[in-house]
Amino acid sequence: MKQLQQTLERIDRKGYKAYNDIRGTFTFPSFRLHLDHIQADPYASPSRARVEIPHRQLHMNEALYESGHRNVAFTDYVARSVGKAIRKQKAEKSLFIDRPGQEILERTAVVCDKEKVEIRLSIHLPARGRTIMGVQAAKLLTEQLPSIIEQALFNIDMEGLKNHVALSDDQDALRAYVKERDALAFVADGSILPRASGVENRPLDPGRAIPFESPETRAATVSLPHSGDIRGMLIPKGVHVIVGGGYHGKSTLLEALERGIYNHIDGDGRAFIVTDTSACKIRAEDGRGVTNVNISPFIDDLPNQKSTDRFQTDNASGSTSQATNIIESLEAGSRLLLIDEDTSATNFMIRDYRMQQLVSPEKEPITPFIDRVRDLYEEEGVSTIIVVGGTGDYFDVADTVTMMDAYRPYDVTGKAKEIAEKARSQRITHEAAPFTVKSTRYPLAKSFDAQRGKKEKVDARGKHTILYGRETIDLSAVEQCIDPSQTRAIARALHYLAKQYANGNHTLGEMLDIYERDTASGLDELSPFKGKHPGDLARPRRFEIAAAINRLRTLSIARDR
């Protein structure tokens, strides 16, 4: 530590490149500081540092960070604690950690193994123009940083940490319960579904929100390790339709379910909402590119004899994009589709009787989703939760129907079936070939050209954009990618898979299996800085990685497979 301080004082007021003199490892009384990368100038990407603390220094119970969900919860809490300490020290302009939000994601910001805890920080080293401010840097690194580590780790809120890990135990047990019951999701009584605003992921003020309460006919009670018995609505497999008037909470419930693939922090209102982790939100996506996707189960016999068993376009319509999104999700392994009619193509979802009379079946290439949703479940084992507000014809194909009334759920399955029986629909079921989804797409290496000028360019811009070579991948319609750090990890995953496995010998599904296998012990494998501060990644699911590959407009598929 003294050596670092002396070096910084020596290079005070020198040119910025002299900061390279502090690159290396320095021993502090309670931790080691690794300065792995020093930014080239004041306007470049920040410097990267790691703080390494042996467990023998922390004296924490090993059970708190043992492998699996507890390790994720432990590192998540430490990252939050470090972020809080940085704010308390008013060092936000100089020190950064990849801070978690409402969801609990596996991140590389904090890594914990059996020997140590490693905190990965980004640092803006102080300068006036291109002149080093060495005295200020010495204060930052030898006074503020040790104080932050002291507050965040050595004086960590142990009660809060234990509760955080205990909640993770409960959430893991709840997910196991839903799986054991062969169900899709569970929504606990007392959950707060609405968010504070359309751009704010925190819950609506409980004083203004109506807590969720399960209908008695859907209620289930589960005993959790720490929270004891909790009651809530269990959603069974099959076709589940959510109905209700406008602004009564239909889409809000679906949004809570789509985020239920992730664990949430205490106080979020969604801590005990869990959903099958293979759930994929499906929507129309006008203008997206499509590469060799078999959408024939939904769309066939297009004008100009355009093939739909290897459908390809640079500008998909609402219906073709929605069909594509379903097939691609199934190819990646999804067993649950989440659909909201508000973000769907109307002609893809249904054709009513009058339109069928005007436009004869031989002139309509689309088999609407209403005529395929039962096949999906009965033949492929894929369930659907769908929000419907404009057509009761979906009552005919539903297994269960929930009505949201002023944010309160009611089981109206019986009434919906009674209405469907009394007022029979006149629409004609579209007859189509048996539903089969077989992925034979083998991505080729030439799809993934990361070269941009003399360098490779693989990066993310915010939550919705990946820069891959000269291509831009738009993920704005991929709604379950919720964090910019996930987007960065997706970019790295694409590059990783392309370098080794996009050789025409692996299907897209096999490439996703490889990603999960190779990152089972952590996301460091994806980073270009292996072992040296890949501190800004969060784990994406295989489905969001597949979505990015499928939206790469240079994607090329082996033709002979």
Buried (B, 14 or more C-beta within 10 A) or exposed (E): BEEBBEBBEEBBEBEBEBBBBBEBEBEBEBBBBBBBBBBEEBEEEBBBBBBBBEBEBBEBEEEBBBEEBBBBBBBBBBBBBBBBBBEEBEBEEBBBBBBBBBBBBBBBBBBBEEEBBBBBBBBBBBBEEEBBBBBBBBBBBBEBBBEBBBBBBEEBBEEEBBBBBBBBBBBBBBBEBBEEBEBBBBBBBBBBBBBEEEEEBBBBEEEEBBBBBBBEEBBBEBEBEEBEEBBBBBBBBBBBBBBBEEEBBBBBBBBBBBBBBBBBBEEBBBBBBBBBBBBBBBBBBBEBBBBBBBBBBBBBEBEEEEEBEBBBBEEBBBBBBBBBBBBBBBBBBBBBBBBBBBBBBBBBBBBBEEEBEEEEEEEBBBBBBBBBBBBBBEEBEBBBBBBBBEBBBBBBBBBBBBBBEEBBBBBBBEEBBEBBEEEEBEBEEBEBEEBEBEBEBBBBBEBBBBEBEEEBBBBBEEBBBBBBBEBEBBBEBBBBBBBBBBBBBBBBBBBBBBEEBBBBEBBBBEBBBBBEEBBEEBBBBBBEBEEBBBBBBBBBBBBBBBBBBBBBBBBBBBEEE
